[in-house]
Amino acid sequence: MFTGFDKADFDVFRIPGLEPRMSAIRERIQPKLAALGEHFVPFLSERLQSPMYAHVAKHARRTVNPPGDTWVAFSANGRGYKQHPHFQIGIWPTHIFAAFGYIYEAKDKVAFGNYLRAQARDIERLVPTDFIYIPDHTQPSSIPAAQVSERDIVAFGERLMQVKKAELLIGRRMDQETVMTQTGSQLVEWVENTFTPLCTLWVEASRAQAIHGR
């Protein structure tokens, strides 16, 4: 059962050195991400009518620099998530986030970009104003949805279609101070309420991907 995040979890990202920080991530944070995975695999599978799989980030490619954040991802592929549309729940030293989208390694970004460009007006209406757009998952910064226009969504789509390293995640964030006032069940509910409208994007992105692949 997920019990929530506390200050010690956020403080993990202040530990210097790759191995000491990774040891703390494995000990403190990964069990909590795994617990979130156990809850959200059936939650997403039911809503998407597709088997979903949880992937806790291992940071295996890192050899020098310690990770600045960590996460659990959910995709329809049991072997991985980076090349596929996926959901994420993650923690930075300043906040947690829940999001859906494509990172730069995804194979079908062009189809998703075309969907964003073609359906920008509907997407602007679908995404609540307290959500955020994350154009770079490796950075903690984001753009409030309240500041994102239909034209901006078109531009996001065009960038996904034209720029190899382009990516986009859409979701919500909760600052550390607020997180520490929430119980595990309250945070789970917050993520559920975040993922619910994003499931529509997953379904539409999958349709766009199928059409693009014909």
ZAROKE-262535 format. One record per atom (N, C-alpha, C): residue number from 1; atom name; x, z negated, y negated. Coordinates in Angstrom, 3 decimals, padded with zeros to 6 digits. Atoms other than C-alpha are relative to their C-alpha. Layout:
residues N
    i  at         u         w         v
  NUM  CA         X         Z         Y
...
END
This chain:
residues 214
    i  at         u         w         v
    1   N   000.840   000.000   001.203
    1  CA   000.000   000.000   000.000
    1   C   000.875   000.000  -001.252
    2   N  -000.743  -000.064   001.255
    2  CA   001.257   000.899  -003.464
    2   C  -000.312  -001.227  -000.847
    3   N   000.177   001.258   000.731
    3  CA   001.821  -002.272  -005.496
    3   C   000.258   000.122  -001.493
    4   N  -000.261  -000.186   001.425
    4  CA   002.673  -000.758  -008.883
    4   C   001.485   000.017  -000.311
    5   N  -001.385  -000.011   000.466
    5  CA   005.853  -000.463  -010.918
    5   C   000.239  -001.196  -000.914
    6   N  -000.347   001.109   000.886
    6  CA   007.657  -003.316  -012.673
    6   C   001.273   000.328  -000.776
    7   N  -001.141  -000.259   000.874
    7  CA   010.502  -003.649  -015.172
    7   C   001.265   000.324   000.789
    8   N  -001.195  -000.248  -000.807
    8  CA   013.140  -003.732  -012.450
    8   C   000.061   001.445   000.490
    9   N   000.026  -001.405  -000.416
    9  CA   012.016  -000.275  -011.305
    9   C   000.518   000.900  -001.118
   10   N  -000.460  -000.797   001.139
   10  CA   012.532   001.175  -014.780
   10   C   001.481  -000.251  -000.280
   11   N  -001.393   000.353   000.273
   11  CA   015.855  -000.657  -015.125
   11   C   000.978   000.649   000.976
   12   N  -000.862  -000.698  -000.959
   12  CA   017.192   001.181  -012.070
   12   C   000.768   001.131  -000.685
   13   N  -000.614  -001.166   000.631
   13  CA   017.920   004.135  -014.352
   13   C   001.060  -000.373  -001.035
   14   N  -001.093   000.464   000.860
   14  CA   020.313   002.015  -016.406
   14   C   001.254  -000.345   000.809
   15   N  -001.144   000.313  -000.861
   15  CA   022.606   001.419  -013.426
   15   C   000.998   001.157  -000.053
   16   N  -000.985  -001.085   000.070
   16  CA   025.846   003.398  -013.908
   16   C   000.484   000.422   001.389
   17   N  -000.579  -000.492  -001.245
   17  CA   027.266   005.595  -011.177
   17   C  -001.027   000.559   000.956
   18   N   000.931  -000.670  -000.909
   18  CA   025.662   007.932  -008.652
   18   C  -000.395  -000.882   001.179
   19   N   000.324   000.754  -001.210
   19  CA   025.912   005.781  -005.529
   19   C  -000.721  -001.314  -000.293
   20   N   000.749   001.227   000.292
   20  CA   024.886   002.449  -007.112
   20   C  -001.442   000.276  -000.417
   21   N   001.373  -000.291   000.427
   21  CA   021.871   004.050  -008.781
   21   C  -000.833   000.532   001.155
   22   N   000.748  -000.528  -001.137
   22  CA   020.870   005.995  -005.680
   22   C  -000.344  -001.105   000.989
   23   N   000.281   001.120  -000.897
   23  CA   021.138   002.821  -003.608
   23   C  -001.202  -000.789  -000.501
   24   N   001.128   000.734   000.579
   24  CA   018.742   001.075  -006.001
   24   C  -001.283   000.811   000.075
   25   N   001.180  -000.865  -000.123
   25  CA   016.379   004.065  -006.010
   25   C  -000.545  -000.056   001.422
   26   N   000.447   000.047  -001.398
   26  CA   016.286   004.057  -002.213
   26   C  -000.630  -001.344   000.341
   27   N   000.486   001.340  -000.335
   27  CA   015.726   000.314  -002.075
   27   C  -001.287  -000.351  -000.731
   28   N   001.115   000.477   000.819
   28  CA   013.245  -000.195  -004.923
   28   C  -001.114   001.030  -000.182
   29   N   000.996  -000.963   000.466
   29  CA   011.511   003.045  -005.846
   29   C  -000.524   000.900   001.111
   30   N   000.470  -000.923  -001.032
   30  CA   011.385   005.331  -002.825
   30   C  -001.094  -000.582   000.895
   31   N   001.133   000.532  -000.778
   31  CA   009.203   002.929  -000.780
   31   C  -001.327   000.072  -000.763
   32   N   001.225  -000.090   000.800
   32  CA   006.699   002.927  -003.656
   32   C  -000.479   001.448  -000.089
   33   N   000.379  -001.411   000.010
   33  CA   006.780   006.719  -003.888
   33   C  -000.575   000.413   001.353
   34   N   000.527  -000.300  -001.335
   34  CA   006.253   006.911  -000.122
   34   C  -001.415  -000.540   000.160
   35   N   001.350   000.571  -000.057
   35  CA   003.227   004.619  -000.459
   35   C  -000.981   000.862  -000.787
   36   N   000.850  -000.924   000.757
   36  CA   001.824   006.914  -003.149
   36   C  -000.240   001.272   000.808
   37   N   000.164  -001.173  -000.845
   37  CA   002.438   009.801  -000.785
   37   C  -001.051  -000.206   001.071
   38   N   000.983   000.289  -001.046
   38  CA   000.402   008.148   001.954
   38   C  -001.421   000.036  -000.542
   39   N   001.340  -000.015   000.594
   39  CA  -002.534   007.781  -000.424
   39   C  -000.406   001.402  -000.431
   40   N   000.406  -001.246   000.642
   40  CA  -002.438   011.157  -002.127
   40   C   000.041   001.222   000.912
   41   N   000.088  -001.114  -000.942
   41  CA  -001.845   013.414   000.881
   41   C  -001.450   000.240   000.418
   42   N   001.410  -000.252  -000.335
   42  CA  -005.436   012.908   002.132
   42   C  -000.862   000.260  -001.230
   43   N   000.770  -000.208   001.232
   43  CA  -006.762   012.722  -001.447
   43   C   000.056   001.467  -000.419
   44   N  -000.145  -001.393   000.419
   44  CA  -005.368   016.146  -002.336
   44   C  -000.465   000.972   001.082
   45   N   000.396  -000.899  -001.090
   45  CA  -005.930   017.711   001.090
   45   C  -001.506   000.198   000.022
   46   N   001.460  -000.091  -000.004
   46  CA  -009.641   016.918   000.914
   46   C  -000.504   000.828  -001.171
   47   N   000.495  -000.692   001.191
   47  CA  -010.096   018.203  -002.623
   47   C   000.420   001.460  -000.055
   48   N  -000.495  -001.372   000.039
   48  CA  -008.051   021.347  -002.133
   48   C  -000.378   000.786   001.249
   49   N   000.355  -000.642  -001.271
   49  CA  -009.357   022.080   001.372
   49   C   001.207   000.717   000.603
   50   N  -001.250  -000.543  -000.522
   50  CA  -005.765   022.654   002.423
   50   C   000.910  -001.167   000.363
   51   N  -000.930   001.087  -000.333
   51  CA  -003.246   020.452   004.259
   51   C   001.106  -000.101  -001.051
   52   N  -001.054   000.241   000.986
   52  CA  -000.863   018.910   001.729
   52   C   001.029  -000.957   000.594
   53   N  -001.110   000.780  -000.539
   53  CA   002.497   017.287   002.382
   53   C   000.755  -000.687  -001.135
   54   N  -000.748   000.756   001.004
   54  CA   004.443   014.615   000.497
   54   C   001.499   000.193   000.212
   55   N  -001.451  -000.167  -000.029
   55  CA   008.110   015.103  -000.378
   55   C   000.614  -000.956  -001.021
   56   N  -000.679   000.938   000.896
   56  CA   010.000   012.132  -001.821
   56   C   001.364   000.585  -000.364
   57   N  -001.259  -000.596   000.461
   57  CA   012.915   013.385  -003.936
   57   C   001.198  -000.742   000.587
   58   N  -001.203   000.589  -000.608
   58  CA   016.257   012.824  -002.187
   58   C   001.225   000.126  -000.902
   59   N  -001.125  -000.232   000.920
   59  CA   018.562   014.112  -004.971
   59   C   001.279   000.336   000.772
   60   N  -001.127  -000.273  -000.895
   60  CA   020.808   015.466  -002.216
   60   C   001.059   000.903  -000.623
   61   N  -000.967  -000.923   000.606
   61  CA   022.452   018.094  -004.432
   61   C   000.956  -000.700  -000.959
   62   N  -000.829   000.693   000.994
   62  CA   023.904   015.495  -006.778
   62   C   001.293  -000.510   000.630
   63   N  -001.307   000.452  -000.474
   63  CA   027.597   014.777  -006.385
   63   C   000.727  -000.870  -001.017
   64   N  -000.666   000.767   001.056
   64  CA   028.558   013.183  -009.728
   64   C  -000.996  -000.783  -000.845
   65   N   000.906   000.627   000.964
   65  CA   025.745   012.485  -012.183
   65   C  -001.192  -000.651   000.696
   66   N   001.166   000.661  -000.600
   66  CA   023.062   009.930  -011.221
   66   C  -001.297   000.577  -000.556
   67   N   001.273  -000.551   000.479
   67  CA   019.417   011.053  -011.480
   67   C  -000.576  -000.820  -001.143
   68   N   000.633   000.665   001.134
   68  CA   017.611   010.278  -014.724
   68   C  -001.446  -000.330   000.248
   69   N   001.374   000.302  -000.397
   69  CA   014.233   010.169  -012.989
   69   C  -000.120   000.260   001.489
   70   N   000.240  -000.305  -001.401
   70  CA   012.744   010.384  -009.516
   70   C  -001.496   000.122   000.221
   71   N   001.400  -000.368  -000.158
   71  CA   009.427   011.433  -007.984
   71   C  -000.355   000.231   001.467
   72   N   000.532  -000.522  -001.250
   72  CA   007.251   012.305  -005.029
   72   C  -000.817   001.232  -000.361
   73   N   000.711  -001.253   000.248
   73  CA   005.904   015.857  -004.869
   73   C  -000.917   000.314   001.176
   74   N   000.992  -000.369  -001.015
   74  CA   002.953   017.320  -002.964
   74   C  -000.197   001.508  -000.034
   75   N   000.214  -001.441  -000.087
   75  CA   002.748   020.905  -001.765
   75   C  -000.696   000.329   001.313
   76   N   000.655  -000.452  -001.222
   76  CA   000.978   022.943   000.898
   76   C   001.016   000.440   001.047
   77   N  -001.065  -000.370  -000.922
   77  CA   004.334   023.597   002.567
   77   C   000.673  -001.266   000.524
   78   N  -000.561   001.204  -000.581
   78  CA   005.619   020.982   004.972
   78   C   001.509  -000.100  -000.100
   79   N  -001.460  -000.005   000.037
   79  CA   009.254   021.994   004.514
   79   C   000.567  -000.265  -001.392
   80   N  -000.517   000.210   001.345
   80  CA   009.529   021.711   000.747
   80   C  -001.049   000.284  -001.049
   81   N   000.954  -000.175   001.095
   81  CA   007.902   022.004  -002.646
   81   C   000.543   000.823  -001.158
   82   N  -000.572  -000.580   001.212
   82  CA   010.330   023.516  -005.156
   82   C  -000.376   001.462  -000.196
   83   N   000.333  -001.415   000.099
   83  CA   009.420   027.121  -004.374
   83   C  -001.504   000.242  -000.036
   84   N   001.451  -000.119  -000.093
   84  CA   005.692   026.417  -004.421
   84   C  -000.690  -000.761  -001.132
   85   N   000.764   000.839   000.934
   85  CA   002.982   025.180  -006.790
   85   C  -000.149  -001.386   000.607
   86   N   000.044   001.351  -000.561
   86  CA   002.933   021.418  -006.443
   86   C  -000.416  -001.032  -001.042
   87   N   000.317   001.167   000.818
   87  CA   001.828   018.072  -007.807
   87   C   001.198  -000.944   000.054
   88   N  -001.065   001.003   000.026
   88  CA   004.268   015.338  -008.836
   88   C  -000.519  -001.316  -000.561
   89   N   000.123   001.325   000.620
   89  CA   004.173   011.602  -009.494
   89   C   001.428  -000.494  -000.162
   90   N  -001.389   000.354   000.218
   90  CA   007.383   010.444  -011.104
   90   C   000.188  -001.127  -000.989
   91   N  -000.345   001.106   000.885
   91  CA   009.149   007.717  -013.024
   91   C   001.304   000.306  -000.722
   92   N  -001.163  -000.042   000.877
   92  CA   011.585   007.939  -015.946
   92   C   000.271  -001.435  -000.473
   93   N  -000.233   001.356   000.518
   93  CA   013.207   004.904  -017.615
   93   C  -000.985  -000.419  -001.077
   94   N   000.927   000.290   001.099
   94  CA   010.583   005.166  -020.372
   94   C  -001.466   000.120   000.368
   95   N   001.405  -000.267  -000.309
   95  CA   007.386   006.226  -018.585
   95   C  -000.152   000.491   001.436
   96   N   000.325  -000.697  -001.239
   96  CA   005.658   007.475  -015.460
   96   C  -000.807   001.237  -000.359
   97   N   000.794  -001.205   000.249
   97  CA   003.938   010.846  -015.118
   97   C  -000.658   000.458   001.297
   98   N   000.655  -000.688  -001.107
   98  CA   001.542   012.734  -012.881
   98   C  -000.305   001.399  -000.496
   99   N   000.107  -001.363   000.523
   99  CA   001.463   016.517  -013.124
   99   C  -000.142   001.014   001.127
  100   N   000.061  -001.159  -000.898
  100  CA   000.871   019.901  -011.500
  100   C   000.701   001.168  -000.679
  101   N  -000.566  -001.204   000.589
  101  CA   002.775   023.125  -011.970
  101   C   001.031   000.665   000.882
  102   N  -001.059  -000.770  -000.644
  102  CA   005.676   025.372  -011.102
  102   C   001.319  -000.320  -000.697
  103   N  -001.316   000.153   000.600
  103  CA   009.354   024.598  -011.622
  103   C   000.756   001.318   000.153
  104   N  -000.683  -001.291   000.137
  104  CA   011.996   027.281  -012.157
  104   C   000.295   000.673   001.331
  105   N  -000.318  -000.584  -001.300
  105  CA   012.678   027.780  -008.435
  105   C  -001.208   000.640   000.687
  106   N   001.221  -000.477  -000.659
  106  CA   009.055   028.716  -007.633
  106   C  -000.018   001.525   000.120
  107   N   000.016  -001.439  -000.274
  107  CA   008.559   032.151  -006.094
  107   C  -001.107   000.738  -000.745
  108   N   001.181  -000.700   000.511
  108  CA   005.153   032.931  -007.579
  108   C  -000.333  -000.370  -001.435
  109   N   000.219   000.340   001.406
  109  CA   005.634   031.995  -011.230
  109   C  -000.672   001.132  -000.759
  110   N   000.564  -001.144   000.721
  110  CA   004.702   035.505  -012.339
  110   C  -001.514   000.013   000.138
  111   N   001.449   000.028  -000.210
  111  CA   001.241   035.245  -010.783
  111   C  -000.642  -001.137  -000.784
  112   N   000.539   001.125   000.765
  112  CA   000.704   031.817  -012.349
  112   C   000.055   000.303  -001.489
  113   N  -000.103  -000.378   001.406
  113  CA   001.943   033.106  -015.692
  113   C  -001.080   000.978  -000.398
  114   N   001.061  -000.964   000.284
  114  CA  -000.490   036.002  -015.510
  114   C  -001.357  -000.685  -000.068
  115   N   001.244   000.778   000.035
  115  CA  -003.304   033.564  -014.733
  115   C  -000.117  -000.770  -001.306
  116   N   000.031   000.730   001.267
  116  CA  -002.383   031.407  -017.740
  116   C  -000.315   000.943  -001.156
  117   N   000.198  -000.961   001.087
  117  CA  -002.267   034.447  -019.984
  117   C  -001.434   000.527  -000.022
  118   N   001.337  -000.592  -000.073
  118  CA  -005.581   035.850  -018.757
  118   C  -001.110  -001.017  -000.228
  119   N   001.053   001.015   000.062
  119  CA  -007.505   032.552  -018.666
  119   C   000.335  -001.118  -000.983
  120   N  -000.480   001.029   000.927
  120  CA  -005.926   030.718  -021.594
  120   C  -001.135  -000.784  -000.645
  121   N   001.112   000.699   000.656
  121  CA  -009.239   029.911  -023.265
  121   C  -000.620  -001.021   000.942
  122   N   000.595   000.925  -000.968
  122  CA  -010.697   028.357  -020.104
  122   C   000.944  -001.162   000.306
  123   N  -000.974   001.051  -000.290
  123  CA  -007.491   026.424  -019.438
  123   C   000.065  -000.996  -001.149
  124   N  -000.006   000.894   001.156
  124  CA  -007.470   025.032  -022.970
  124   C  -001.177  -000.966   000.059
  125   N   001.190   000.850  -000.115
  125  CA  -010.983   023.707  -022.340
  125   C   000.093  -000.941   001.191
  126   N  -000.094   000.803  -001.225
  126  CA  -010.164   022.419  -018.853
  126   C   000.927  -001.196  -000.166
  127   N  -001.024   001.044   000.106
  127  CA  -007.092   020.380  -019.796
  127   C  -000.404  -001.006  -001.074
  128   N   000.401   001.012   000.992
  128  CA  -008.114   017.096  -021.504
  128   C   001.052  -000.176  -001.091
  129   N  -000.903   000.108   001.150
  129  CA  -006.606   016.379  -024.902
  129   C   001.038  -001.112   000.146
  130   N  -001.011   001.045  -000.198
  130  CA  -004.778   013.274  -023.633
  130   C   001.033   000.385   001.062
  131   N  -000.989  -000.501  -000.953
  131  CA  -002.801   015.412  -021.172
  131   C   001.227   000.510  -000.761
  132   N  -001.230  -000.527   000.581
  132  CA   000.650   016.883  -021.750
  132   C   000.417   001.281   000.720
  133   N  -000.652  -001.171  -000.584
  133  CA   002.502   020.148  -021.130
  133   C   001.501  -000.290   000.049
  134   N  -001.421   000.280  -000.205
  134  CA   006.041   019.829  -019.719
  134   C   000.707   001.328   000.281
  135   N  -000.667  -001.293  -000.208
  135  CA   008.103   023.020  -020.215
  135   C   001.341  -000.098   000.715
  136   N  -001.283   000.190  -000.688
  136  CA   011.241   021.516  -018.616
  136   C  -000.056  -001.327   000.751
  137   N   000.196   001.231  -000.782
  137  CA   010.889   019.022  -015.763
  137   C   001.253  -000.872   000.040
  138   N  -001.231   000.787  -000.010
  138  CA   014.511   017.904  -016.149
  138   C   000.166  -000.847  -001.256
  139   N  -000.056   000.752   001.249
  139  CA   013.802   016.437  -019.592
  139   C  -001.235  -000.902  -000.122
  140   N   001.148   000.914   000.114
  140  CA   011.548   013.455  -020.462
  140   C  -001.013   000.397  -001.063
  141   N   000.886  -000.388   001.099
  141  CA   009.981   015.212  -023.460
  141   C  -001.165   000.843   000.502
  142   N   001.197  -000.762  -000.349
  142  CA   006.546   016.831  -023.384
  142   C  -000.757   000.346  -001.272
  143   N   000.812  -000.435   001.134
  143  CA   003.971   018.482  -025.658
  143   C  -001.425  -000.494   000.221
  144   N   001.383   000.458  -000.169
  144  CA   000.592   016.752  -026.184
  144   C  -000.966   001.179   000.085
  145   N   000.970  -001.085  -000.153
  145  CA  -002.276   018.959  -025.010
  145   C  -000.828   000.196  -001.259
  146   N   000.768  -000.108   001.243
  146  CA  -004.076   018.194  -028.273
  146   C   000.673   000.931  -000.998
  147   N  -000.745  -000.874   000.903
  147  CA  -001.355   020.228  -030.006
  147   C   000.200   001.400   000.568
  148   N  -000.202  -001.283  -000.672
  148  CA  -001.483   023.170  -027.566
  148   C  -001.242   000.867  -000.170
  149   N   001.107  -000.916   000.263
  149  CA  -003.651   026.123  -028.576
  149   C  -000.110   001.046   001.106
  150   N   000.164  -001.115  -000.934
  150  CA  -004.991   029.052  -026.582
  150   C   001.192   000.950  -000.098
  151   N  -001.149  -000.888   000.199
  151  CA  -002.202   031.142  -028.089
  151   C   001.259  -000.582   000.645
  152   N  -001.160   000.645  -000.629
  152  CA   000.377   028.603  -026.896
  152   C  -000.031   000.167   001.516
  153   N   000.131  -000.155  -001.454
  153  CA  -000.972   028.811  -023.346
  153   C   000.345   001.427   000.412
  154   N  -000.389  -001.391  -000.247
  154  CA  -000.671   032.605  -023.485
  154   C   001.525   000.127  -000.022
  155   N  -001.462  -000.060   000.112
  155  CA   002.947   032.142  -024.601
  155   C   000.678  -000.665   001.199
  156   N  -000.532   000.634  -001.213
  156  CA   003.602   029.714  -021.720
  156   C  -000.049   000.990   001.164
  157   N   000.161  -000.956  -001.084
  157  CA   002.249   032.337  -019.334
  157   C   000.981   001.150  -000.087
  158   N  -000.926  -001.120   000.172
  158  CA   004.325   035.148  -020.779
  158   C   001.434  -000.417   000.300
  159   N  -001.356   000.475  -000.277
  159  CA   007.454   033.043  -020.577
  159   C   000.226  -000.136   001.508
  160   N  -000.125   000.097  -001.456
  160  CA   006.805   032.312  -016.886
  160   C   000.192   001.374   000.632
  161   N  -000.077  -001.355  -000.536
  161  CA   006.463   036.047  -016.310
  161   C   001.325   000.684  -000.320
  162   N  -001.148  -000.760   000.504
  162  CA   009.575   037.070  -018.219
  162   C   001.346  -000.713   000.117
  163   N  -001.247   000.768   000.036
  163  CA   012.156   034.245  -018.079
  163   C   000.254  -000.641   001.365
  164   N  -000.302   000.453  -001.359
  164  CA   013.852   033.453  -014.766
  164   C  -000.027  -001.516   000.133
  165   N  -000.096   001.454  -000.067
  165  CA   014.432   029.776  -015.564
  165   C  -001.237  -000.714  -000.549
  166   N   001.196   000.610   000.589
  166  CA   010.982   029.205  -017.091
  166   C  -000.759  -000.815   001.038
  167   N   000.838   000.835  -000.851
  167  CA   008.706   026.525  -015.676
  167   C  -001.060  -000.668  -000.857
  168   N   001.044   000.707   000.745
  168  CA   005.609   024.570  -016.630
  168   C  -000.715  -000.977   000.918
  169   N   000.816   001.018  -000.649
  169  CA   003.981   021.340  -015.529
  169   C  -001.042  -000.471  -001.004
  170   N   001.090   000.501   000.838
  170  CA   000.675   020.013  -016.869
  170   C  -000.483  -001.305   000.613
  171   N   000.440   001.273  -000.554
  171  CA  -000.407   016.392  -016.509
  171   C  -000.174  -001.074  -001.049
  172   N   000.098   001.141   000.923
  172  CA  -000.338   012.943  -018.099
  172   C   001.213  -000.900   000.164
  173   N  -001.055   001.004  -000.071
  173  CA   002.198   010.236  -018.878
  173   C  -000.541  -001.338  -000.464
  174   N   000.347   001.354   000.414
  174  CA   001.945   006.480  -019.283
  174   C   001.297  -000.728  -000.317
  175   N  -001.216   000.672   000.425
  175  CA   004.555   004.539  -021.232
  175   C   000.265  -001.265   000.814
  176   N  -000.434   001.136  -000.814
  176  CA   006.524   001.768  -019.527
  176   C  -000.783  -001.269  -000.314
  177   N   000.677   001.239   000.386
  177  CA   004.870  -001.028  -021.494
  177   C  -001.413  -000.064   000.570
  178   N   001.354  -000.045  -000.555
  178  CA   001.409   000.080  -020.380
  178   C   000.030  -000.087   001.517
  179   N  -000.117   000.014  -001.462
  179  CA   002.499   000.679  -016.789
  179   C   000.108  -001.424   000.522
  180   N  -000.257   001.355  -000.489
  180  CA   003.636  -002.918  -016.466
  180   C  -001.200  -000.929  -000.158
  181   N   001.235   000.786   000.090
  181  CA   000.154  -004.174  -017.392
  181   C  -001.014   000.420   001.061
  182   N   000.943  -000.570  -000.959
  182  CA  -001.476  -002.148  -014.590
  182   C   000.316  -000.450   001.422
  183   N  -000.178   000.275  -001.426
  183  CA  -002.016  -003.124  -010.975
  183   C   000.247   001.311   000.742
  184   N  -000.190  -001.194  -000.803
  184  CA  -001.156  -000.730  -008.182
  184   C  -001.267   000.822   000.113
  185   N   001.264  -000.730  -000.147
  185  CA  -004.817   000.168  -007.699
  185   C  -000.413   000.665  -001.303
  186   N   000.319  -000.614   001.292
  186  CA  -005.249   000.822  -011.423
  186   C   000.848   001.247  -000.237
  187   N  -000.856  -001.168   000.159
  187  CA  -002.283   003.185  -011.433
  187   C  -000.422   001.122   000.945
  188   N   000.503  -001.011  -000.935
  188  CA  -003.602   004.978  -008.350
  188   C  -001.231   000.683  -000.582
  189   N   001.198  -000.580   000.613
  189  CA  -006.929   005.467  -010.112
  189   C   000.370   000.917  -001.161
  190   N  -000.460  -000.826   001.119
  190  CA  -005.112   006.813  -013.180
  190   C   000.534   001.338   000.503
  191   N  -000.523  -001.245  -000.564
  191  CA  -003.289   009.369  -011.039
  191   C  -001.136   000.843   000.574
  192   N   001.149  -000.746  -000.525
  192  CA  -006.511   010.327  -009.251
  192   C  -000.743   000.714  -001.122
  193   N   000.710  -000.597   001.132
  193  CA  -008.183   010.931  -012.601
  193   C   000.817   001.099  -000.669
  194   N  -000.866  -001.057   000.519
  194  CA  -005.184   013.019  -013.645
  194   C  -000.033   001.222   000.906
  195   N  -000.055  -001.112  -000.944
  195  CA  -005.060   015.134  -010.506
  195   C  -001.328   000.747   000.118
  196   N   001.301  -000.633  -000.234
  196  CA  -008.805   015.842  -010.385
  196   C  -000.170   001.304  -000.776
  197   N   000.120  -001.295   000.679
  197  CA  -008.917   018.481  -013.169
  197   C   001.129   000.959   000.357
  198   N  -001.123  -000.863  -000.348
  198  CA  -005.506   019.765  -012.114
  198   C  -000.213   000.710   001.335
  199   N   000.315  -000.681  -001.258
  199  CA  -006.896   020.614  -008.670
  199   C  -000.602   001.375  -000.260
  200   N   000.563  -001.302   000.370
  200  CA  -008.817   023.413  -010.378
  200   C   001.118   000.995  -000.274
  201   N  -001.130  -000.886   000.273
  201  CA  -005.520   024.847  -011.604
  201   C   000.687   000.420   001.295
  202   N  -000.631  -000.339  -001.278
  202  CA  -004.078   024.680  -008.086
  202   C  -000.808   001.075   000.723
  203   N   000.863  -000.971  -000.675
  203  CA  -007.064   026.567  -006.653
  203   C   000.117   001.368  -000.661
  204   N  -000.064  -001.278   000.715
  204  CA  -006.966   029.229  -009.363
  204   C   001.386   000.627   000.119
  205   N  -001.357  -000.524  -000.165
  205  CA  -003.188   029.559  -009.107
  205   C   000.175   000.605   001.390
  206   N  -000.085  -000.523  -001.362
  206  CA  -003.516   030.064  -005.344
  206   C  -000.710   001.341   000.111
  207   N   000.714  -001.282   000.002
  207  CA  -006.084   032.810  -005.897
  207   C   000.821   001.077  -000.691
  208   N  -000.825  -000.962   000.731
  208  CA  -003.865   034.490  -008.462
  208   C   001.201   000.427   000.833
  209   N  -001.144  -000.287  -000.858
  209  CA  -000.947   034.258  -006.054
  209   C  -000.401   000.955   001.118
  210   N   000.465  -000.868  -001.081
  210  CA  -002.989   035.864  -003.257
  210   C  -000.242   001.416  -000.501
  211   N   000.268  -001.323   000.577
  211  CA  -004.096   038.716  -005.519
  211   C   001.309   000.707  -000.336
  212   N  -001.286  -000.581   000.393
  212  CA  -000.571   039.245  -006.829
  212   C   000.790   000.472   001.211
  213   N  -000.767  -000.339  -001.188
  213  CA   000.772   039.397  -003.289
  213   C  -000.538   001.182   000.780
  214   N   000.581  -001.128  -000.742
  214  CA  -001.506   042.219  -002.176
  214   C   000.793   001.293  -000.218
END
